[in-house]
């Protein structure tokens, strides 16, 4: 499996990831993360950045489990 090193920013901080996904896919992931973080923080001004990141991670894991259950049912 070929691993790519991809850089992207989340809320202004640069992250470098090693991934099997291509650059375009990972840039879409970074963009989605930023969009969701901004939306979440606009909905709740008291929410700090760490809590917003945890909530987004939990939502992503929940979505992943739901897809896994649907896949296993078929």
Secondary structure, DSSP 8 states (H G I E B T S, - for coil): ---EEEEEEETTEEEEEEESS-HHHHHHHHHHHHHHHHHHHHH-TT--HHHHHHHHHHHHHHHHHHHHHHHHH-
